[in-house]
């Protein structure tokens, strides 16, 4: 009886030890070990061997790091448009926007620094819209350049000739004669445009009536004309300047022939004074590339020689029988040959 009871208890103890060592695998993604009972029964030495549990591995997900210039803001989503309604794209301005922006950029307003006493002096620019402010009961004088004349059947044209009184007169005589355009509004809240055609240029103006302020007189300066005058004066001074000091005119030899290609810089004439050779180029040669000079030997060999430039003249400190001016690469090279004839006097 006692031995039977002992065998029963041993069997129960072994069953409990076997149950406590069972490993459960709920899923293949992450193995887990079943929790042991809170108060396990005493286990035998065979059941107390350590269990081999796989170590848990931590894997870090790679995160891309933005480099300079790569991190850009996301575009804002465009809100949906209402059905049946459309609006112009912001990337393509309308015709009204384009014309309005161009007109606004062309407008030239009066400037306090541009007044000479009561005269507003604008620098003239072709295509500019000059703003003129007038007042009822007052005349605004628009003075043109001295010597400038009105041309055409209708040299002065305005958009509103009913509410604006427009006329012209002249001051001075001869080359100092000056045309004046006189304008006056009949109301203080009107505006129009004015076009003046002359033998030199076209003026575009916008007239605006003001109840309290008006411009007594308007005139212009002409930077382009001043630049042209300076260029002409420089060219005349260049033509009048001597090629070389102390030159004996009686010893000049003009018996040279120019042949070959005909570029814009082709020499006009060549002469020498018995010691130096002078090659005259067209006006404006200083603004272009000057070709180098090669003196040709008896067998046709070319020798690059030194020279200096004075105005539009190339001065070579020697005489030669034949020479070439060359410009460009071998393919398409421009050549002008200078040949000295038998010595003589002009």
ZIRA-V908171 format. One line per field, one symbol per residue. ss: DSSP state (H for helix, E for strand, L for the rest). phi: phi as a letter, one per 40 degrees, with the letter a starting at -180 (. if undefined). psi: psi as a letter, one per 20 degrees, with the letter a starting at -180 (. if undefined). A space follows every 10 residues. Layout:
ss = ???
phi = ???
psi = ???
This chain:
ss = LHHHHHHHHH HHHHHHHHHH LLLLLLLLLL LLLLLLLLLL LLLLHHHHLL LLLLLLLLLL LLLLLLLLLL LLLLLLLLLL LLLLLLLLLL LLLLHHHHHH HHHHHHEELL LHHHEELLEE EEELLLLLEE EEEELLLLLE EEELLLLLLE LLLLLEEELL LLLEEEEEEE ELLHHHLEEE EEEEELLLLL EEEEEEEELL LEEEEEEEEL LLLLLLEEEE ELHHHHHHHH HHHHHHHHHH LLLLLLLLHH HLELLEEEEE LLLLLLLLEE EELLLLEEEE LLLLHHHLLL LEEEEELLLL LEEELLLEEE LLEEEELLLL LEEEEEELLL LLLEEEEEEE LLLLLL
phi = .ccccccccc cccccccccc bcbcbcacca cbbcccccbc cdbccccccc ccbcccbbbc ccbccccdgc cbcccccccc cccgbbbccc cbcccccccc cccccccbcc bdcccbfcbc bcccbcgcbc cbbbadgbbb cbccccgcbc bgcbcbbbcb cccbcbaaab bgbgcccbcb bbbacbbcbb aabbbbbbcb abbbbbcbcb cbbabcabab bbdccccccc cccccccccc cccacgcccc ccbbcbbbah cbcccddcab aabgbbbbbc bccgcccbcc ccbbcccccg ccbcbcabbb gbbcbbcaba caabcbahcc cgccbbbbbc cccabc
psi = gghhhghghh hhghhghhhi jppqnhriho qqpqpqqhnq rpqrhhijqq qoppqppppp ppoppprpih oqqqqpppqq qqpiqqqqqh inqrhggggg ggghhipoqq phijpodjpo oqppppiqop ppprppiqpp popaqpipqq qrhmhopqho jgjppprqrq qrqbhjqppp ppqpqiqikr qrrpppprih rpppqpppqp iiqrpgqpaq qnhghhgggh gghggghhhi qqgqqkpohh jpojmqpprb rmrhjpqgrp rrjihqppop rrqjhhjrpp qqppppahjj qpppqqrrpo cjpppplrqq hqrpppprrg ojpppppppp aqpaq.
